[in-house]
Amino acid sequence: MKRTYLVVGHSSGIGLALTQLALDAGHAVVGVSRRVSGIVTPDLSERQADVLEVDVASLDLPAALDGVAYCPGSLNLKSFGALQESQFLDDFRISALGAVRVLQATANALKAGRQPGVVLFSTVAVRQGMPFHASIAMAKGAVEGLTRSLAAEWAPVIRVNAVAPSLTSTPLTARLLSSDERLQASRDRHPLRQVGQPDDVAATALFLLGDQSRWITGQVWGVDGGMSSVRTERRGDR
Ligand SMILES: NC(=O)c1ccc[n+]([C@@H]2O[C@H](COP(=O)([O-])OP(=O)(O)OC[C@H]3O[C@@H](n4cnc5c(N)ncnc54)[C@H](OP(=O)(O)O)[C@@H]3O)[C@@H](O)[C@H]2O)c1
């Protein structure tokens, strides 16, 4: 059945892939980003807005939404000592407070939807400690807390889950994958010996938005090439 999804951060990376997958599956998407997506179809309606600045309720969103995905985030990799207080706050604002603003503005529309689902974005670096990730891991740790709290508060009507990717090839991470050597080193760090592609992560997000995941809430799904939970090193390798 055709569903209507709000995708915040639909112009790039994982959100763009999610938008395309949802459209390909026959759903309608309302996309909100500062830039447009370049996708042209009557099933996609776009709003150009900065979700940290705009009153989200003023965006003329549908009265009923079957799902909301909040994709914006940041990649601020610095040693702990070099991180400014303002950078911690900026990372928290875009990953966590932006999601709060969107979900407070869309709660009633979600309640009016069919089997509604929310998908938020965390990172593998919450579960697996990594150097230089203090600020984004703190911000995304807040997203995971929000995921479980809202899943409890909004049950049994609205399901709330998060996806926690490892390194995925998007404009956000282009600098990290900018040479063959860097790409190979990143692949080698993952048990599945690949970095993620936007569709790998978007497919899980689309599943969690959809009614096939109607018995799943309060979960953080690692889509991470095995990074958070698997070691492939064998005894003889050491
Ligand atoms: N890629 C990875 O390796 C990776 C790993 C772990 C976690 N994640 C998380 O996964 C999510 C998606 O990552 P991605 O790599 O797809 O990021 P991306 O390529 O930077 O895309 C982010 C999207 O959010 C939009 N956006 C950013 N700030 C916004 C604002 N203030 N108002 C409205 N829209 C805004 C951007 O569009 P505009 O610029 O047009 O506004 C863009 O469409 C993020 O939360 C990220 O932290 C990614």
The ligand as an SDF file (V2000), in Angstrom:
LIG
                    3D

 48 52  0  0  0  0  0  0  0  0999 V2000
   28.0600    8.5290    5.9970 N   0  0  0  0  0  0  0  0  0  0  0  0
   28.5490    7.8670    7.0560 C   0  0  0  0  0  0  0  0  0  0  0  0
   29.6260    7.2590    7.0150 O   0  0  0  0  0  0  0  0  0  0  0  0
   27.8070    7.8750    8.3610 C   0  0  0  0  0  0  0  0  0  0  0  0
   28.3130    7.1010    9.4050 C   0  0  0  0  0  0  0  0  0  0  0  0
   27.6330    7.1030   10.6310 C   0  0  0  0  0  0  0  0  0  0  0  0
   26.4930    7.8650   10.7860 C   0  0  0  0  0  0  0  0  0  0  0  0
   26.0360    8.6140    9.7350 N   0  0  0  0  0  0  0  0  0  0  0  0
   24.8290    9.4110    9.9470 C   0  0  0  0  0  0  0  0  0  0  0  0
   23.8970    9.1160    8.9310 O   0  0  0  0  0  0  0  0  0  0  0  0
   23.1380   10.2950    8.6170 C   0  0  0  0  0  0  0  0  0  0  0  0
   23.2010   10.5660    7.1080 C   0  0  0  0  0  0  0  0  0  0  0  0
   24.5720   10.7510    6.7530 O   0  0  0  0  0  0  0  0  0  0  0  0
   25.0160   11.1280    5.2640 P   0  0  0  0  0  0  0  0  0  0  0  0
   26.4100   10.6470    5.1190 O   0  0  0  0  0  0  0  0  0  0  0  0
   23.9860   10.7340    4.2750 O   0  0  0  0  0  0  0  0  0  0  0  0
   25.0730   12.7460    5.3790 O   0  0  0  0  0  0  0  0  0  0  0  0
   25.0390   13.8550    4.2330 P   0  0  0  0  0  0  0  0  0  0  0  0
   25.4780   13.3300    2.9120 O   0  0  0  0  0  0  0  0  0  0  0  0
   25.7750   15.0310    4.8120 O   0  0  0  0  0  0  0  0  0  0  0  0
   23.4850   14.2350    4.1390 O   0  0  0  0  0  0  0  0  0  0  0  0
   22.8750   14.9590    5.1620 C   0  0  0  0  0  0  0  0  0  0  0  0
   21.5330   15.4870    4.6920 C   0  0  0  0  0  0  0  0  0  0  0  0
   21.0000   16.3320    5.7210 O   0  0  0  0  0  0  0  0  0  0  0  0
   20.6690   17.6070    5.1630 C   0  0  0  0  0  0  0  0  0  0  0  0
   20.8850   18.6350    6.1680 N   0  0  0  0  0  0  0  0  0  0  0  0
   22.0160   18.8910    6.8570 C   0  0  0  0  0  0  0  0  0  0  0  0
   21.8210   19.9340    7.6890 N   0  0  0  0  0  0  0  0  0  0  0  0
   20.5460   20.3240    7.5120 C   0  0  0  0  0  0  0  0  0  0  0  0
   19.7430   21.3570    8.0750 C   0  0  0  0  0  0  0  0  0  0  0  0
   20.2490   22.2040    9.0060 N   0  0  0  0  0  0  0  0  0  0  0  0
   18.4550   21.5030    7.6680 N   0  0  0  0  0  0  0  0  0  0  0  0
   17.9470   20.6640    6.7170 C   0  0  0  0  0  0  0  0  0  0  0  0
   18.6450   19.6740    6.1540 N   0  0  0  0  0  0  0  0  0  0  0  0
   19.9260   19.5020    6.5610 C   0  0  0  0  0  0  0  0  0  0  0  0
   21.5990   17.7670    3.9780 C   0  0  0  0  0  0  0  0  0  0  0  0
   21.0150   18.5860    2.9840 O   0  0  0  0  0  0  0  0  0  0  0  0
   21.3210   20.1260    2.7380 P   0  0  0  0  0  0  0  0  0  0  0  0
   22.8150   20.2910    2.8390 O   0  0  0  0  0  0  0  0  0  0  0  0
   20.7530   20.3440    1.3710 O   0  0  0  0  0  0  0  0  0  0  0  0
   20.5690   20.8460    3.7950 O   0  0  0  0  0  0  0  0  0  0  0  0
   21.6380   16.3420    3.4380 C   0  0  0  0  0  0  0  0  0  0  0  0
   20.5170   16.1090    2.6130 O   0  0  0  0  0  0  0  0  0  0  0  0
   23.7500   11.4100    9.4560 C   0  0  0  0  0  0  0  0  0  0  0  0
   22.9730   11.6030   10.6210 O   0  0  0  0  0  0  0  0  0  0  0  0
   25.1150   10.8950    9.8140 C   0  0  0  0  0  0  0  0  0  0  0  0
   25.6100   11.4330   11.0300 O   0  0  0  0  0  0  0  0  0  0  0  0
   26.6630    8.6310    8.5340 C   0  0  0  0  0  0  0  0  0  0  0  0
  1  2  1  0
  2  3  2  0
  2  4  1  0
  4  5  1  0
  4 48  2  0
  5  6  2  0
  6  7  1  0
  7  8  2  0
  8  9  1  0
  8 48  1  0
  9 10  1  0
  9 46  1  0
 10 11  1  0
 11 12  1  0
 11 44  1  0
 12 13  1  0
 13 14  1  0
 14 15  2  0
 14 16  1  0
 14 17  1  0
 17 18  1  0
 18 19  2  0
 18 20  1  0
 18 21  1  0
 21 22  1  0
 22 23  1  0
 23 24  1  0
 23 42  1  0
 24 25  1  0
 25 26  1  0
 25 36  1  0
 26 27  1  0
 26 35  1  0
 27 28  2  0
 28 29  1  0
 29 30  1  0
 29 35  2  0
 30 31  1  0
 30 32  2  0
 32 33  1  0
 33 34  2  0
 34 35  1  0
 36 37  1  0
 36 42  1  0
 37 38  1  0
 38 39  2  0
 38 40  1  0
 38 41  1  0
 42 43  1  0
 44 45  1  0
 44 46  1  0
 46 47  1  0
M  CHG  2   8   1  16  -1
M  END
$$$$
